Amino acid sequence: MNILLVLIPVTLLVIVVAVALFFWAVNHQQFDDLDSPAVLPLMDEAPASATGPETPSATTVGKTGQPAADP
């Protein structure tokens, strides 16, 4: 019977943590789009990146501290 003195507070703590995590997830938009992730594996093409392909720019500084020369 003494185990109830431990189990009841532990259970309440687990419930409080679960509710807090749920509200954190809602506030951080984790449940905004529930349909797209389920459809992504079925798509033929990979989604295009928002930034495009990365190319080195002419202002990239090399290891020597000097700007990179154009080829």
C-alpha positions as CSV (number, residue, x, y, z in Angstrom):
1,M,0.0,0.0,0.0
2,N,2.9,2.3,0.5
3,I,3.8,2.1,-3.2
4,L,0.8,4.3,-3.9
5,L,2.6,7.1,-2.1
6,V,5.2,6.9,-4.9
7,L,3.1,5.9,-7.9
8,I,0.5,8.7,-7.6
9,P,3.0,11.6,-7.6
10,V,5.0,9.9,-10.4
11,T,1.9,9.5,-12.5
12,L,0.9,13.1,-12.0
13,L,4.4,14.2,-12.9
14,V,4.3,12.2,-16.2
15,I,0.8,13.6,-17.0
16,V,2.0,17.2,-16.4
17,V,5.1,16.6,-18.6
18,A,3.0,15.1,-21.4
19,V,0.6,18.0,-21.3
20,A,3.4,20.5,-21.3
21,L,5.1,18.8,-24.3
22,F,1.8,18.8,-26.2
23,F,1.3,22.5,-25.7
24,W,4.9,23.2,-26.6
25,A,4.4,21.3,-29.9
26,V,1.2,23.2,-30.7
27,N,2.9,26.5,-30.0
28,H,5.8,25.6,-32.3
29,Q,3.5,24.7,-35.2
30,Q,4.3,21.0,-35.1
31,F,0.7,20.1,-36.1
32,D,0.1,22.7,-38.8
33,D,0.6,20.5,-41.9
34,L,-0.5,16.9,-41.2
35,D,-1.1,15.9,-44.8
36,S,2.1,16.7,-46.7
37,P,4.5,14.5,-44.8
38,A,2.3,11.4,-45.6
39,V,2.3,12.2,-49.3
40,L,6.0,13.0,-49.7
41,P,7.2,9.4,-50.1
42,L,4.7,8.9,-52.9
43,M,5.9,11.9,-55.0
44,D,8.2,11.1,-58.0
45,E,10.3,14.2,-57.9
46,A,12.3,15.5,-54.9
47,P,11.0,18.9,-53.7
48,A,13.0,21.8,-55.0
49,S,15.2,23.6,-52.4
50,A,14.2,27.1,-51.5
51,T,17.8,28.4,-51.9
52,G,18.7,26.7,-55.1
53,P,22.0,25.0,-55.9
54,E,24.9,26.2,-54.0
55,T,27.7,27.7,-56.1
56,P,30.9,29.3,-54.8
57,S,30.7,33.1,-55.2
58,A,33.5,35.4,-56.3
59,T,33.7,36.9,-52.9
60,T,34.5,33.6,-51.1
61,V,37.6,34.0,-49.0
62,G,40.1,31.1,-49.2
63,K,42.4,29.8,-46.6
64,T,44.9,32.5,-47.3
65,G,42.5,35.3,-46.4
66,Q,42.4,36.5,-50.0
67,P,39.3,36.6,-52.2
68,A,39.0,33.7,-54.6
69,A,39.9,34.4,-58.2
70,D,37.4,33.9,-61.0
71,P,38.3,30.9,-63.2
